[in-house]
């Protein structure tokens, strides 16, 4: 679970990112996101979890399989966390370290 507070019910979360509640449940089954539960047992999603879900949806729309999309999103999220940690420790991120900038391949 991310550090941000779960704030969105399943219906509202699904509506916000343009997916169905079944899609959000499938991400839980796939192990990508684990929503917290309210006192009444309702799923509650954080903003961070919704960002991950929206990214998976984008990858699926591009033709990526669900398992691969979940793995990609997990790795992207871990890389972003590592970059934040480096910056918190006073380090720097160079353009070569930035995953948003494609690497140059040489023939």
Backbone as a printed PyTorch tensor [residue, N CA C, xyz], in Angstrom:
tensor([[[  0.8430,  -1.1840,   0.0000],
         [  0.0000,   0.0000,   0.0000],
         [  0.8770,   1.2320,   0.0000]],

        [[  0.4990,   2.2160,  -0.7810],
         [  1.2790,   3.4440,  -0.8360],
         [  1.0240,   4.2910,   0.3970]],

        [[  1.8280,   5.3300,   0.5390],
         [  1.7400,   6.1680,   1.7200],
         [  0.5240,   7.0810,   1.6890]],

        [[ -0.0600,   7.3310,   0.4940],
         [ -1.2000,   8.2290,   0.4990],
         [ -2.4450,   7.5060,   0.9870]],

        [[ -3.3320,   8.2650,   1.5510],
         [ -4.5050,   7.7360,   2.2330],
         [ -5.5570,   7.2600,   1.2320]],

        [[ -6.1200,   6.0450,   1.4320],
         [ -7.1810,   5.5870,   0.5410],
         [ -8.3960,   6.4900,   0.6810]],

        [[ -8.8680,   6.9890,  -0.4310],
         [ -9.9250,   7.9760,  -0.3500],
         [-11.1070,   7.6810,  -1.2600]],

        [[-10.9700,   6.7510,  -2.1850],
         [-11.9890,   6.5910,  -3.2060],
         [-12.6280,   5.2140,  -3.1530]],

        [[-13.9590,   5.1890,  -3.1660],
         [-14.6770,   3.9240,  -3.2300],
         [-14.4790,   3.3140,  -4.6090]],

        [[-14.7700,   2.0370,  -4.7380],
         [-14.5500,   1.3510,  -6.0080],
         [-15.3040,   2.0250,  -7.1520]],

        [[-16.5580,   2.3350,  -6.9500],
         [-17.3410,   2.9540,  -8.0180],
         [-16.7860,   4.2960,  -8.4410]],

        [[-16.4450,   5.1110,  -7.4660],
         [-15.8910,   6.4400,  -7.7860],
         [-14.5210,   6.3030,  -8.4370]],

        [[-13.6890,   5.4040,  -7.9170],
         [-12.3530,   5.1890,  -8.4710],
         [-12.4520,   4.7410,  -9.9250]],

        [[-13.3290,   3.7730, -10.1980],
         [-13.4860,   3.2660, -11.5600],
         [-13.9460,   4.3820, -12.4900]],

        [[-14.8990,   5.1710, -12.0430],
         [-15.4120,   6.2790, -12.8420],
         [-14.3270,   7.3120, -13.1320]],

        [[-13.5060,   7.6140, -12.1310],
         [-12.4650,   8.6350, -12.2780],
         [-11.4520,   8.2800, -13.3630]],

        [[-11.1340,   6.9920, -13.5010],
         [-10.1120,   6.6130, -14.4850],
         [-10.7040,   5.9170, -15.7120]],

        [[-12.0380,   5.8690, -15.7870],
         [-12.6950,   5.3560, -16.9780],
         [-12.6180,   3.8500, -17.1680]],

        [[-12.7050,   3.1160, -16.0630],
         [-12.6940,   1.6500, -16.1270],
         [-13.9060,   1.1210, -15.3670]],

        [[-14.0700,  -0.1730, -15.3950],
         [-15.1620,  -0.7950, -14.6400],
         [-14.6500,  -1.2580, -13.2770]],

        [[-15.5610,  -1.4310, -12.3250],
         [-15.1480,  -2.0180, -11.0470],
         [-14.5050,  -3.3960, -11.2330]],

        [[-14.9830,  -4.1610, -12.2150],
         [-14.3950,  -5.4830, -12.4730],
         [-12.9240,  -5.3570, -12.8660]],

        [[-12.5800,  -4.3000, -13.6040],
         [-11.1780,  -4.0870, -13.9790],
         [-10.3420,  -3.8480, -12.7290]],

        [[-10.8240,  -3.0270, -11.8190],
         [-10.0850,  -2.7760, -10.5740],
         [ -9.9370,  -4.0550,  -9.7580]],

        [[-10.9920,  -4.8590,  -9.7050],
         [-10.8960,  -6.1350,  -8.9960],
         [ -9.8510,  -7.0370,  -9.6450]],

        [[ -9.7790,  -7.0140, -10.9850],
         [ -8.7990,  -7.8580, -11.6880],
         [ -7.3710,  -7.4450, -11.3500]],

        [[ -7.1380,  -6.1690, -11.0990],
         [ -5.7970,  -5.7220, -10.7220],
         [ -5.4520,  -6.2010,  -9.3160]],

        [[ -6.4550,  -6.3170,  -8.4670],
         [ -6.2400,  -6.8950,  -7.1470],
         [ -5.9030,  -8.3720,  -7.2600]],

        [[ -6.6330,  -9.0790,  -8.0970],
         [ -6.3790, -10.5000,  -8.3200],
         [ -4.9860, -10.7170,  -8.9090]],

        [[ -4.5700,  -9.8160,  -9.7960],
         [ -3.2430,  -9.9110, -10.4210],
         [ -2.1280,  -9.5340,  -9.4460]],

        [[ -2.4880,  -8.9600,  -8.2920],
         [ -1.4950,  -8.6120,  -7.2850],
         [ -0.8640,  -7.2400,  -7.4580]],

        [[ -1.3960,  -6.4270,  -8.3620],
         [ -0.8110,  -5.0980,  -8.5730],
         [ -1.1980,  -4.1320,  -7.4640]],

        [[ -2.4720,  -4.0780,  -7.1440],
         [ -2.9290,  -3.1640,  -6.0990],
         [ -3.7970,  -3.9340,  -5.1080]],

        [[ -3.6480,  -3.5800,  -3.8630],
         [ -4.4620,  -4.1890,  -2.8090],
         [ -5.1490,  -3.0630,  -2.0510]],

        [[ -6.4070,  -2.8130,  -2.3940],
         [ -7.1030,  -1.7120,  -1.7290],
         [ -7.3280,  -2.0050,  -0.2610]],

        [[ -7.3940,  -0.9450,   0.5160],
         [ -7.7800,  -1.1190,   1.9120],
         [ -9.2810,  -1.3280,   1.9510]],

        [[ -9.7780,  -1.7480,   3.0940],
         [-11.2170,  -1.9720,   3.2450],
         [-11.7710,  -1.0220,   4.3020]],

        [[-12.9520,  -0.5160,   4.0230],
         [-13.6360,   0.3270,   5.0060],
         [-14.1770,  -0.5680,   6.1100]],

        [[-14.7130,   0.0320,   7.1540],
         [-15.3000,  -0.7360,   8.2380],
         [-16.4010,  -1.6660,   7.7550]],

        [[-17.0900,  -1.2710,   6.6930],
         [-18.1540,  -2.0920,   6.1290],
         [-17.6690,  -3.0810,   5.0860]],

        [[-16.3390,  -3.1310,   4.8600],
         [-15.7800,  -4.0840,   3.9100],
         [-15.6590,  -3.5930,   2.4890]],

        [[-15.9670,  -2.3250,   2.2400],
         [-15.8730,  -1.7800,   0.8880],
         [-14.4260,  -1.4380,   0.5370]],

        [[-14.0640,  -1.6920,  -0.7060],
         [-12.7110,  -1.3750,  -1.1710],
         [-12.5240,   0.1320,  -1.2330]],

        [[-11.3350,   0.5940,  -0.8110],
         [-10.9730,   2.0120,  -0.8490],
         [ -9.6230,   2.1350,  -1.5270]],

        [[ -9.5500,   2.9800,  -2.5560],
         [ -8.3390,   3.1300,  -3.3610],
         [ -7.6820,   4.4830,  -3.1170]],

        [[ -6.3650,   4.4860,  -3.1230],
         [ -5.5960,   5.7330,  -2.9840],
         [ -5.3620,   6.3300,  -4.3770]],

        [[ -4.9430,   7.5720,  -4.4000],
         [ -4.5960,   8.2220,  -5.6750],
         [ -3.4890,   7.4650,  -6.3820]],

        [[ -2.5000,   7.0340,  -5.6150],
         [ -1.3740,   6.3020,  -6.2030],
         [ -1.8570,   5.0140,  -6.8580]],

        [[ -2.7330,   4.2960,  -6.2010],
         [ -3.2680,   3.0730,  -6.7880],
         [ -4.0340,   3.3680,  -8.0740]],

        [[ -4.7560,   4.4760,  -8.1050],
         [ -5.4930,   4.8420,  -9.3180],
         [ -4.5440,   5.2230, -10.4460]],

        [[ -3.4190,   5.8430, -10.1110],
         [ -2.4200,   6.1500, -11.1390],
         [ -1.8650,   4.8600, -11.7400]],

        [[ -1.5940,   3.8750, -10.8910],
         [ -1.0900,   2.5880, -11.3830],
         [ -2.1330,   1.9160, -12.2690]],

        [[ -3.3790,   1.9240, -11.8290],
         [ -4.4570,   1.2990, -12.6010],
         [ -4.6320,   1.9750, -13.9550]],

        [[ -4.5620,   3.3030, -13.9760],
         [ -4.7010,   4.0300, -15.2360],
         [ -3.5530,   3.6950, -16.1890]],

        [[ -2.3640,   3.5310, -15.6600],
         [ -1.2130,   3.1690, -16.4990],
         [ -1.3880,   1.7660, -17.0750]],

        [[ -1.8880,   0.8350, -16.2740],
         [ -2.1560,  -0.5170, -16.7790],
         [ -3.1800,  -0.4380, -17.9030]],

        [[ -4.2350,   0.3200, -17.7070],
         [ -5.2710,   0.4740, -18.7400],
         [ -4.6500,   0.9910, -20.0370]],

        [[ -3.7540,   1.9650, -19.9280],
         [ -3.0810,   2.5220, -21.1060],
         [ -2.2890,   1.4340, -21.8330]],

        [[ -1.5420,   0.6490, -21.0760],
         [ -0.7500,  -0.4190, -21.6840],
         [ -1.6440,  -1.4820, -22.3320]],

        [[ -2.7500,  -1.8160, -21.6920],
         [ -3.6890,  -2.7790, -22.2770],
         [ -4.2600,  -2.2370, -23.5840]],

        [[ -4.5870,  -0.9580, -23.6010],
         [ -5.1150,  -0.3370, -24.8160],
         [ -4.1000,  -0.3710, -25.9620]],

        [[ -2.8170,  -0.4110, -25.6040],
         [ -1.7470,  -0.4790, -26.6040],
         [ -1.4430,  -1.9200, -27.0250]],

        [[ -2.1650,  -2.8900, -26.4330],
         [ -2.0050,  -4.2710, -26.8320],
         [ -1.1490,  -5.1330, -25.9130]],

        [[ -0.7400,  -4.5950, -24.7920],
         [  0.0700,  -5.3570, -23.8400],
         [ -0.8320,  -6.2930, -23.0460]],

        [[ -0.3840,  -7.5070, -22.8000],
         [ -1.1410,  -8.4550, -21.9880],
         [ -1.1730,  -7.9950, -20.5350]],

        [[ -2.2200,  -8.3910, -19.7970],
         [ -2.4060,  -7.9330, -18.4190],
         [ -1.2060,  -8.2450, -17.5280]],

        [[ -0.7080,  -9.4720, -17.5770],
         [  0.4270,  -9.8360, -16.7120],
         [  1.6430,  -8.9800, -17.0250]],

        [[  1.9050,  -8.7600, -18.3060],
         [  3.0510,  -7.9400, -18.7060],
         [  2.8330,  -6.4820, -18.2960]],

        [[  1.6160,  -5.9760, -18.4650],
         [  1.3150,  -4.5970, -18.0890],
         [  1.5080,  -4.3920, -16.5890]],

        [[  1.0680,  -5.3560, -15.7920],
         [  1.2410,  -5.2510, -14.3380],
         [  2.7250,  -5.2590, -13.9790]],

        [[  3.5000,  -6.0840, -14.6420],
         [  4.9480,  -6.1430, -14.3740],
         [  5.6220,  -4.8290, -14.7630]],

        [[  5.2720,  -4.3020, -15.9180],
         [  5.8370,  -3.0270, -16.3770],
         [  5.5220,  -1.9200, -15.3740]],

        [[  4.2600,  -1.8390, -14.9620],
         [  3.8410,  -0.7890, -14.0330],
         [  4.5400,  -0.9500, -12.6880]],

        [[  4.6990,  -2.1740, -12.2320],
         [  5.4150,  -2.4180, -10.9740],
         [  6.8530,  -1.9320, -11.0710]],

        [[  7.5180,  -2.2580, -12.1650],
         [  8.9100,  -1.8370, -12.3350],
         [  9.0340,  -0.3260, -12.4920]],

        [[  8.1210,   0.2870, -13.2300],
         [  8.1290,   1.7490, -13.3610],
         [  7.9450,   2.4080, -11.9970]],

        [[  7.0460,   1.8610, -11.1990],
         [  6.7740,   2.4220,  -9.8760],
         [  7.9880,   2.2760,  -8.9580]],

        [[  8.6380,   1.1190,  -9.0170],
         [  9.8440,   0.9170,  -8.1980],
         [ 10.9740,   1.8400,  -8.6290]],

        [[ 11.1180,   2.0480,  -9.9310],
         [ 12.1600,   2.9500, -10.4210],
         [ 11.8910,   4.3840,  -9.9600]],

        [[ 10.6390,   4.8030, -10.0440],
         [ 10.2910,   6.1530,  -9.5890],
         [ 10.5710,   6.3080,  -8.0930]],

        [[ 10.2570,   5.2750,  -7.3140],
         [ 10.5330,   5.3250,  -5.8710],
         [ 12.0330,   5.3910,  -5.6070]],

        [[ 12.8130,   4.6400,  -6.3740],
         [ 14.2710,   4.6760,  -6.2120],
         [ 14.8120,   6.0560,  -6.5530]],

        [[ 14.2800,   6.6640,  -7.5970],
         [ 14.7230,   8.0130,  -7.9630],
         [ 14.3820,   9.0160,  -6.8630]],

        [[ 13.1830,   8.9140,  -6.2900],
         [ 12.8150,   9.8140,  -5.1830],
         [ 13.7690,   9.6260,  -4.0090]],

        [[ 14.1090,   8.3890,  -3.7180],
         [ 15.0110,   8.0980,  -2.6060],
         [ 16.4050,   8.6830,  -2.8660]],

        [[ 16.8920,   8.5400,  -4.0700],
         [ 18.1940,   9.1170,  -4.4340],
         [ 18.1790,  10.6250,  -4.2030]],

        [[ 17.1080,  11.2810,  -4.6560],
         [ 17.0130,  12.7340,  -4.4920],
         [ 16.8960,  13.1240,  -3.0220]],

        [[ 16.1470,  12.3350,  -2.2330],
         [ 16.0280,  12.6090,  -0.7950],
         [ 17.3740,  12.5100,  -0.0960]],

        [[ 18.2430,  11.6320,  -0.5850],
         [ 19.5710,  11.4670,   0.0050],
         [ 20.5800,  12.4910,  -0.5160]],

        [[ 20.0950,  13.4010,  -1.3540],
         [ 20.9650,  14.4600,  -1.8510],
         [ 21.6530,  14.1350,  -3.1630]],

        [[ 21.3040,  13.0140,  -3.7730],
         [ 21.8960,  12.6380,  -5.0510],
         [ 21.2090,  13.3660,  -6.1970]],

        [[ 21.6400,  13.0790,  -7.3800],
         [ 21.0450,  13.6690,  -8.5730],
         [ 20.6680,  12.5610,  -9.5530]],

        [[ 19.7240,  12.8850, -10.3950],
         [ 19.3000,  11.9840, -11.4650],
         [ 19.7440,  12.6370, -12.7740]],

        [[ 20.5680,  11.9320, -13.5080],
         [ 21.0520,  12.4580, -14.7850],
         [ 20.1080,  12.0290, -15.9040]],

        [[ 20.1970,  12.6510, -17.0580],
         [ 19.3590,  12.2180, -18.1850],
         [ 19.5440,  10.7330, -18.5230]],

        [[ 20.7330,  10.1950, -18.2890],
         [ 20.9670,   8.7710, -18.5570],
         [ 20.1960,   7.8780, -17.5790]],

        [[ 19.8710,   8.4200, -16.3980],
         [ 19.1390,   7.6700, -15.3800],
         [ 17.6260,   7.7670, -15.5500]],

        [[ 17.1750,   8.7240, -16.3490],
         [ 15.7500,   9.0080, -16.4840],
         [ 15.0880,   7.9860, -17.3980]],

        [[ 14.2120,   7.1830, -16.8380],
         [ 13.5330,   6.1360, -17.6080],
         [ 12.5470,   6.7060, -18.6280]],

        [[ 12.1800,   7.9780, -18.4850],
         [ 11.2670,   8.5840, -19.4450],
         [ 11.9770,   8.9830, -20.7370]],

        [[ 13.2950,   8.9800, -20.7110],
         [ 14.0700,   9.3170, -21.9060],
         [ 14.5750,   8.0160, -22.5100]],

        [[ 14.1790,   7.7160, -23.7470],
         [ 14.6270,   6.4560, -24.3560],
         [ 16.1460,   6.3930, -24.4700]],

        [[ 16.6680,   5.1960, -24.2940],
         [ 18.1140,   5.0100, -24.4460],
         [ 18.4550,   4.9580, -25.9260]],

        [[ 19.6540,   5.3650, -26.2290],
         [ 20.1120,   5.3140, -27.6040],
         [ 20.7420,   3.9480, -27.8510]],

        [[ 20.2980,   3.3150, -28.9080],
         [ 20.8920,   2.0210, -29.2500],
         [ 21.8600,   2.2300, -30.4030]],

        [[ 22.9140,   1.4790, -30.3580],
         [ 23.9310,   1.5830, -31.4000],
         [ 23.8860,   0.3150, -32.2430]],

        [[ 23.9640,   0.4700, -33.5910],
         [ 23.9070,  -0.7170, -34.4590],
         [ 25.0810,  -1.6480, -34.2590]]])
